[in-house]
Amino acid sequence: MSVLTDKAVCPNCKNRNITELHVSGDSKKKSLLESTADIVIGFVMYLPVNFLVLPLFADQIANYEMMGFLQISAIFTAIALVRKFAIRRWFEKMRFGR
């Protein structure tokens, strides 16, 4: 939740002269919808990713090599970061109708 007071400029409003307290909040329902979308999209994305990435590291997994585990974790983390950023931007765009 962000609060802007006198002499502040709201980036989401056309009003450049804010004299009253301006509060913009996130509803619990929208947060739940975004979280659910993120989880469902992540699940659907990772099915083919698992199919493509994990066989490349089969030897490292079988031998319990730490470097292989770190590489797999880095790949999945990068994908998750891009996915989460894209979904967050998508929901913000829908929220402000841009």
HUTA-V832542 format. One record per pair of residues at least 6 apart in sequence whose C-alpha atoms are under 8 Angstrom apart, sorted by the first residue. I is the first residue (numbers start at 1). J is the second residue. Records with the same first field share a line. If there is no record, write none. Layout:
I = J  J
//
This chain:
1 = 23  24  25  26
2 = 23  24  25
3 = 21  22  23  24
4 = 10  21  22  23
5 = 18  19  20  21  22
6 = 17  18  19  20  21
7 = 17  18  19
8 = 16  17  18
9 = 15  16  17  18
10 = 16  18
12 = 96
34 = 87  88  91
38 = 83  84  87
42 = 80  83
53 = 72
54 = 72
57 = 68  72
60 = 66  67  68  69
61 = 68  69
//
